[in-house]
Each structure stands twice: as C-alpha cells, then as structure tokens.
C-alpha cells in the first residue's frame, strides 16, 4: 500500500482557563536553560494557536507564578 509523502501542519491551541496570566515560551531543547528570547503572555481566558510542521519536535515552557511546566510535542509524518 502506498504511503503519503505530503507534508502537513497541525494547529495546537493553548487556552489560559485560569484567573491569572501565564507565560508561554519556546525552548530550544529539553533543557529549561535553553529558552528562546521570545515569550507570549496569555491573559486570563486568552487563546493562542500555534501551527506545527510535520517531522519536527517542539518544546515549550509554560509558567504561571511559581509553577512551571515543560511541554514537548513530536509531530511525526504519517505513513
């Protein structure tokens, strides 16, 4: 059976459903010390949509007050 080689994109939405602002920042790798210079502030009830490309790995750090979460997303090409 043939496989698809057409590249695709996926939309990933972050929703701040809390009462406090949160900061979403792209990380260059799995290490928290490798943050990029760009950060986005998500105010309460705000949503941001990110377009991810197939065949890539994405790492984000989500921070709110003293809480910090690392989010990694691997988007494989489907065959």
C-alpha positions in Angstrom: 0.0 0.0 0.0 1.5 3.4 -0.9 2.3 5.9 1.8 1.5 9.6 1.8 4.6 11.9 1.5 2.6 15.1 1.5 3.7 17.4 4.3 1.0 18.6 6.7 0.5 21.1 9.5 -1.3 20.8 12.8 -2.8 23.6 14.8 -2.1 23.4 18.5 -4.2 25.7 20.9 -3.1 26.8 24.3 -6.0 28.2 26.4 -5.4 30.1 29.6 -8.5 29.0 31.5 -7.3 30.4 34.8 -7.8 33.8 36.5 -4.1 34.7 36.3 -1.8 35.4 33.3 0.6 32.7 32.1 3.8 32.9 30.0 4.4 30.6 27.1 8.0 30.5 25.8 9.6 28.4 23.1 12.5 26.3 24.4 15.4 25.3 22.1 15.6 21.8 23.6 14.6 19.7 26.6 16.7 21.7 29.0 15.0 24.6 30.7 18.1 26.7 30.5 17.9 26.9 26.7 14.9 29.3 26.4 14.5 31.4 23.3 14.2 35.2 23.7 10.5 35.3 22.6 7.7 34.8 25.1 4.0 35.3 24.9 1.8 36.4 27.8 -1.6 34.7 27.9 -4.0 36.7 29.8 -7.0 35.0 31.5 -9.3 33.4 29.0 -7.0 34.1 26.1 -6.1 31.5 23.5 -3.1 31.2 21.2 -3.0 28.9 18.2 0.4 27.6 17.0 1.0 26.0 13.6 3.3 23.0 13.9 5.1 21.4 10.9 5.3 17.6 10.4 8.6 16.0 11.1 9.6 18.5 13.9 9.9 18.4 17.6 8.6 21.4 19.7 9.5 22.3 23.3 7.6 24.9 25.3 7.8 26.2 28.8 4.5 27.4 30.4 5.0 29.5 33.6 2.4 30.9 36.0 3.6 32.4 39.3 6.0 29.8 40.7 4.5 26.9 38.7 6.4 25.8 35.6 5.6 23.1 33.1 7.6 21.8 30.2 5.6 20.7 27.1 7.2 18.7 24.3 5.3 17.8 21.2 6.7 15.5 18.5 4.9 15.7 15.2 5.8 12.7 13.1 4.9 12.3 9.4 2.2 9.7 9.0 2.9 6.9 6.6 
